[in-house]
Amino acid sequence: MAKKSQVKESSLLYQRLKAAMHDGIKVWFETRDKSYFGIPIGIDRDFVEVLILVPGSEDESAEYIFQRVTWVVRLASISAVAYPSEYWSADRLDSLLNKSVVNTDS
């Protein structure tokens, strides 16, 4: 009998996906075969359920511009996760970059 692969609830991957689900944050993650970008809407020890909005075709009426697609992905197959940790305005980013240049010139 094959052993079930599970991701422990204390793993960093599980923690980040659960936090993104509670905060409604979009995440991007890679598996061996595909990339996903969406909002986690469910998670357990084995799977994460991700809501993805897909643009509709130009042929469809205006009320169907986006289509909702939900993927259920095995946590053990995820190799990388990216999520926003902080948002910056353009002015703040420029000031941070300018400080970085000044500090390296000193």
C-alpha positions as CSV (number, residue, x, y, z in Angstrom):
1,M,0.0,0.0,0.0
2,A,1.4,3.4,-1.0
3,K,2.1,5.9,1.7
4,K,0.0,9.1,1.5
5,S,2.1,12.3,1.2
6,Q,0.8,15.0,3.5
7,V,2.1,18.5,4.2
8,K,2.2,19.2,8.0
9,E,0.0,22.0,9.2
10,S,3.1,23.5,10.8
11,S,5.0,23.8,7.5
12,L,5.8,27.2,6.1
13,L,4.0,26.5,2.9
14,Y,0.8,25.6,4.7
15,Q,1.1,28.6,7.0
16,R,1.6,31.0,4.1
17,L,-1.3,29.6,2.1
18,K,-3.6,29.7,5.1
19,A,-2.7,33.3,5.9
20,A,-3.3,34.3,2.2
21,M,-6.7,32.5,2.4
22,H,-7.7,34.4,5.6
23,D,-6.5,37.7,4.2
24,G,-7.9,37.2,0.7
25,I,-4.4,37.7,-0.8
26,K,-3.6,36.4,-4.3
27,V,-0.7,33.9,-4.5
28,W,1.3,32.5,-7.3
29,F,2.6,29.0,-7.0
30,E,4.4,26.5,-9.1
31,T,3.9,22.8,-9.4
32,R,5.9,20.3,-11.6
33,D,3.5,20.9,-14.5
34,K,1.7,24.2,-14.1
35,S,1.7,27.7,-12.5
36,Y,-1.4,29.1,-10.7
37,F,-2.2,32.6,-9.7
38,G,-5.3,33.1,-7.5
39,I,-6.8,33.4,-4.1
40,P,-6.8,30.4,-1.8
41,I,-10.4,29.7,-0.7
42,G,-9.9,26.4,1.1
43,I,-7.0,24.4,2.6
44,D,-6.5,21.2,4.5
45,R,-3.6,18.9,5.2
46,D,-3.5,17.6,1.6
47,F,-5.0,20.1,-0.8
48,V,-5.4,23.8,-1.4
49,E,-8.5,25.1,-3.3
50,V,-7.6,28.2,-5.4
51,L,-10.1,30.6,-7.1
52,I,-8.8,32.0,-10.4
53,L,-10.5,34.6,-12.6
54,V,-10.1,33.8,-16.3
55,P,-10.9,36.5,-18.9
56,G,-13.8,35.4,-21.1
57,S,-13.6,35.4,-24.9
58,E,-14.5,38.5,-26.9
59,D,-17.5,36.7,-28.4
60,E,-19.3,36.6,-25.0
61,S,-21.6,39.3,-23.8
62,A,-20.4,41.9,-21.4
63,E,-21.9,40.2,-18.4
64,Y,-19.6,37.2,-18.8
65,I,-16.3,39.1,-19.1
66,F,-14.6,36.9,-16.5
67,Q,-15.1,33.2,-15.7
68,R,-14.5,31.8,-12.3
69,V,-12.3,28.7,-12.2
70,T,-11.5,26.7,-9.0
71,W,-8.5,24.4,-8.9
72,V,-7.8,21.9,-6.2
73,V,-4.1,21.3,-6.0
74,R,-2.2,18.8,-3.9
75,L,0.1,20.6,-1.4
76,A,2.8,18.0,-1.8
77,S,3.1,18.9,-5.5
78,I,3.8,22.6,-4.9
79,S,7.4,23.5,-5.4
80,A,7.3,27.3,-4.9
81,V,4.9,30.0,-3.6
82,A,5.1,33.8,-4.2
83,Y,2.9,36.2,-2.3
84,P,3.0,40.0,-1.7
85,S,4.5,40.9,1.6
86,E,4.3,44.6,1.3
87,Y,2.9,47.2,-1.1
88,W,4.7,50.4,-2.0
89,S,3.7,53.5,-3.8
90,A,5.8,54.7,-6.7
91,D,7.1,57.6,-4.6
92,R,8.1,55.3,-1.7
93,L,9.8,52.9,-4.0
94,D,11.8,55.8,-5.6
95,S,12.8,57.0,-2.2
96,L,13.9,53.5,-1.1
97,L,15.9,53.1,-4.3
98,N,17.5,56.5,-3.9
99,K,18.5,55.7,-0.3
100,S,20.0,52.4,-1.5
101,V,22.1,54.2,-4.1
102,V,23.3,56.8,-1.5
103,N,24.2,54.1,1.0
104,T,26.3,52.2,-1.6
105,D,28.1,55.4,-2.8
106,S,29.3,56.2,0.8
